[in-house]
Amino acid sequence: MTYCVGMVLDKGLVLMSDTRTNSGVDNISVFRKMFHWQVPGERMIAVMTAGNLATTQAVVSQLEERTKEPEDRENTLINGKTMFSVVGEIGSLLRTTIEERQKANGDRGKGRFTASIIVAGQIAGMEPRLFMIYPEGNFIEASWDTPFFQIGETKYGRPIILRGYDRDMSFEDAAKLLMVSFDSTLKANLSVGLPLDLLVIGKDDFAPTHQHRITQGDPYFDTISSGWGDALKSAFHSLPGYTFDT
């Protein structure tokens, strides 16, 4: 399992993902789930993946290979005119990859090759955009009514974001909010784990505005984790007491 979040702000986009992959309690590994490509001054595109590791790695590897193709070949990731066309291409690639693996596995084969992807980015002359791609290859776009997407183990961290999100918040506050959301998920589910990858894409920057990997013992993340726990206890004890008296 994994946990990834993409968020739209007035100032741009903020992304965070964990790196834990497990095939049982005794087989836990670290794999990056966030990737990005850029054309300086022209575009910045990032993806986060969740689901079957072989499937997501195949999709990312094919996207990476396409960026290395000769310039005279059509490459939607680098040359697509809109984020919509870029996401459509990634969705088709995801669907095809899943179908090929399921076919190769046979009707009686074991294993699920499902996966989902968050795509975020901006192309020059357009607004930053955020999408979520489903295993079938279809996708939806974030809006101010739904300004963030989650994939993977979503339920533990979602209430934090719902209560704390504000579209005009600073990148720093957004990063802090996501750290609280991830800390709550880490505490509740062992299949999500450190390190965490953070990527901030400022509007019209077309390059990472901020990029950071949060590892075990990170001083700021540890402060957030302990401070959030203390703040919750304090808030709980400040609420009116319940009484059995009628």
C-alpha positions as CSV (number, residue, x, y, z in Angstrom):
1,M,0.0,0.0,0.0
2,T,1.0,3.6,-0.3
3,Y,-0.2,7.1,0.3
4,C,0.1,10.0,-2.1
5,V,-1.5,13.5,-2.1
6,G,-1.7,16.2,-4.7
7,M,-3.1,19.6,-3.8
8,V,-4.0,22.7,-5.8
9,L,-3.4,26.2,-4.3
10,D,-3.7,29.7,-5.8
11,K,0.2,29.7,-5.8
12,G,0.6,26.4,-7.6
13,L,0.8,22.7,-6.7
14,V,2.0,20.7,-3.7
15,L,2.7,16.9,-3.8
16,M,3.7,14.4,-1.2
17,S,4.2,10.6,-1.4
18,D,5.5,7.9,0.8
19,T,8.0,5.2,-0.4
20,R,7.0,2.0,1.3
21,T,6.2,-1.1,-0.7
22,N,5.4,-4.4,1.1
23,S,4.5,-7.9,0.1
24,G,3.9,-9.1,3.6
25,V,5.1,-8.0,7.0
26,D,8.5,-9.5,6.4
27,N,9.1,-8.1,2.9
28,I,9.2,-4.3,3.1
29,S,11.1,-2.2,0.6
30,V,11.6,1.5,-0.3
31,F,10.7,2.6,-3.8
32,R,10.2,6.1,-5.1
33,K,6.6,6.8,-6.2
34,M,7.0,10.4,-7.3
35,F,8.7,11.4,-10.6
36,H,8.9,14.6,-12.6
37,W,10.0,15.9,-15.9
38,Q,10.6,19.5,-17.0
39,V,11.4,21.6,-20.0
40,P,12.9,24.8,-18.6
41,G,10.6,27.8,-19.1
42,E,8.0,25.7,-20.9
43,R,6.6,22.9,-18.8
44,M,6.8,21.0,-15.5
45,I,5.0,17.6,-15.1
46,A,5.0,15.3,-12.1
47,V,3.4,11.9,-11.4
48,M,2.7,9.9,-8.3
49,T,1.8,6.2,-8.4
50,A,0.0,3.7,-6.3
51,G,-0.9,0.1,-6.8
52,N,0.9,-2.9,-8.2
53,L,4.6,-2.0,-8.3
54,A,5.5,-3.9,-11.5
55,T,2.7,-2.0,-13.3
56,T,3.6,1.4,-12.0
57,Q,7.3,0.9,-12.7
58,A,6.5,-0.2,-16.2
59,V,4.4,3.0,-16.9
60,V,7.1,5.3,-15.4
61,S,9.9,3.5,-17.3
62,Q,8.0,3.9,-20.6
63,L,7.4,7.6,-19.9
64,E,11.1,8.1,-19.1
65,E,12.1,6.3,-22.3
66,R,9.8,8.5,-24.4
67,T,11.6,11.6,-23.1
68,K,14.8,10.2,-24.6
69,E,13.4,9.6,-28.1
70,P,14.5,11.7,-31.1
71,E,13.0,15.1,-31.4
72,D,11.3,14.2,-34.6
73,R,9.1,11.6,-32.9
74,E,5.9,12.7,-31.2
75,N,6.2,12.7,-27.5
76,T,3.1,13.8,-25.7
77,L,4.8,14.1,-22.3
78,I,7.3,16.7,-23.7
79,N,5.4,18.0,-26.7
80,G,1.7,17.7,-25.8
81,K,0.0,21.1,-26.2
82,T,-2.2,20.8,-23.1
83,M,-2.1,19.0,-19.8
84,F,-5.3,17.3,-20.9
85,S,-3.5,15.6,-23.8
86,V,-0.6,14.7,-21.6
87,V,-2.9,13.0,-19.0
88,G,-4.9,11.3,-21.8
89,E,-1.7,9.7,-23.1
90,I,-0.6,8.6,-19.6
91,G,-4.0,7.1,-19.0
92,S,-3.9,5.1,-22.2
93,L,-0.5,3.9,-21.3
94,L,-1.7,2.8,-17.9
95,R,-4.7,1.0,-19.3
96,T,-2.6,-0.8,-22.0
97,T,0.0,-1.8,-19.5
98,I,-2.6,-3.3,-17.1
99,E,-4.3,-5.2,-20.0
100,E,-1.0,-6.6,-21.2
101,R,-0.1,-7.9,-17.8
102,Q,-3.4,-9.4,-17.1
103,K,-3.4,-11.1,-20.4
104,A,0.1,-12.5,-19.9
105,N,-1.0,-13.7,-16.4
106,G,-3.8,-15.8,-17.8
107,D,-7.3,-16.4,-16.5
108,R,-6.0,-18.6,-13.7
109,G,-3.0,-16.5,-12.8
110,K,-2.7,-14.9,-9.4
111,G,-2.1,-11.2,-8.7
112,R,-3.8,-7.9,-9.3
113,F,-2.2,-5.4,-11.7
114,T,-4.3,-2.5,-10.9
115,A,-2.8,1.0,-10.3
116,S,-3.7,4.6,-10.2
117,I,-1.8,7.8,-10.9
118,I,-1.9,11.5,-9.9
119,V,-0.6,13.8,-12.6
120,A,0.3,17.5,-11.8
121,G,1.9,20.2,-13.8
122,Q,1.8,23.3,-15.9
123,I,2.5,24.1,-19.5
124,A,3.5,27.7,-20.4
125,G,0.5,30.0,-21.1
126,M,-1.9,27.8,-19.1
127,E,-2.8,27.3,-15.5
128,P,-1.3,24.6,-13.2
129,R,-3.6,21.5,-13.3
130,L,-4.0,18.4,-11.3
131,F,-5.6,15.1,-12.4
132,M,-6.2,11.6,-11.1
133,I,-6.1,8.6,-13.5
134,Y,-8.0,5.4,-12.7
135,P,-6.8,1.9,-13.6
136,E,-9.2,1.9,-16.6
137,G,-7.3,4.9,-18.0
138,N,-10.1,7.5,-17.5
139,F,-9.4,10.5,-15.4
140,I,-10.8,13.5,-13.5
141,E,-9.4,16.9,-12.9
142,A,-9.2,18.8,-9.6
143,S,-11.3,21.9,-9.1
144,W,-11.8,24.4,-6.3
145,D,-14.7,22.2,-5.2
146,T,-12.3,19.2,-5.1
147,P,-8.9,20.8,-4.7
148,F,-6.9,17.7,-3.8
149,F,-6.6,14.1,-4.8
150,Q,-5.4,11.1,-2.7
151,I,-4.4,7.6,-3.9
152,G,-3.5,4.6,-1.8
153,E,-4.3,4.5,1.9
154,T,-6.4,7.6,1.9
155,K,-8.8,7.4,4.8
156,Y,-6.6,8.2,7.8
157,G,-5.2,11.5,6.4
158,R,-8.2,12.8,4.6
159,P,-10.0,14.4,7.6
160,I,-6.9,16.5,8.4
161,I,-6.7,18.0,4.9
162,L,-10.5,18.6,4.8
163,R,-10.3,20.6,8.0
164,G,-7.0,22.5,7.3
165,Y,-7.0,23.2,3.6
166,D,-7.3,26.8,2.3
167,R,-6.7,27.6,-1.3
168,D,-4.7,30.8,-0.5
169,M,-2.5,29.2,2.2
170,S,1.3,29.4,1.7
171,F,3.4,26.6,0.3
172,E,5.0,26.3,3.8
173,D,1.6,25.8,5.5
174,A,0.5,23.4,2.8
175,A,3.6,21.3,3.4
176,K,3.0,21.4,7.1
177,L,-0.7,20.3,6.5
178,L,0.4,17.3,4.4
179,M,3.0,16.3,7.0
180,V,0.3,16.2,9.6
181,S,-1.9,14.1,7.2
182,F,0.9,11.7,6.6
183,D,1.9,11.5,10.2
184,S,-1.7,10.4,11.0
185,T,-1.6,7.8,8.3
186,L,1.8,6.5,9.4
187,K,0.5,6.1,13.0
188,A,-2.6,4.1,11.8
189,N,-1.2,1.9,9.0
190,L,2.1,0.1,8.8
191,S,1.9,-0.3,5.1
192,V,2.7,3.5,4.7
193,G,6.2,4.5,5.8
194,L,9.1,6.9,5.6
195,P,10.9,8.3,3.7
196,L,8.4,10.8,2.3
197,D,8.9,12.9,-0.8
198,L,7.7,16.5,-1.0
199,L,7.5,18.5,-4.2
200,V,6.3,22.1,-4.6
201,I,5.6,23.4,-8.1
202,G,5.1,27.2,-8.1
203,K,2.9,28.8,-10.7
204,D,5.0,29.7,-13.8
205,D,8.2,28.3,-12.3
206,F,8.4,25.3,-14.7
207,A,10.9,23.7,-12.3
208,P,10.7,22.4,-8.7
209,T,10.1,25.4,-6.4
210,H,11.0,23.1,-3.5
211,Q,12.0,19.5,-3.2
212,H,12.7,17.5,-0.1
213,R,13.0,13.9,1.2
214,I,11.8,13.4,4.8
215,T,13.8,10.5,6.3
216,Q,13.7,8.8,9.7
217,G,14.7,11.3,12.4
218,D,14.0,14.4,10.3
219,P,13.9,17.1,13.0
220,Y,11.1,19.1,11.6
221,F,8.8,16.1,10.9
222,D,9.5,14.8,14.4
223,T,8.5,18.1,15.8
224,I,5.3,18.1,13.8
225,S,4.5,14.6,14.8
226,S,4.9,15.2,18.6
227,G,3.4,18.6,18.4
228,W,0.3,17.4,16.6
229,G,-0.2,14.6,19.2
230,D,0.1,17.1,22.1
231,A,-2.2,19.5,20.4
232,L,-4.9,16.9,19.9
233,K,-4.7,15.9,23.6
234,S,-4.9,19.6,24.6
235,A,-7.9,20.2,22.3
236,F,-9.7,17.1,23.6
237,H,-9.3,18.1,27.3
238,S,-10.4,21.6,26.5
239,L,-13.8,20.4,25.2
240,P,-16.8,20.5,27.7
241,G,-16.9,17.4,29.9
242,Y,-19.6,14.8,29.4
243,T,-21.7,14.0,32.5
244,F,-24.0,11.1,33.4
245,D,-26.2,13.4,35.3
246,T,-29.5,14.4,33.6
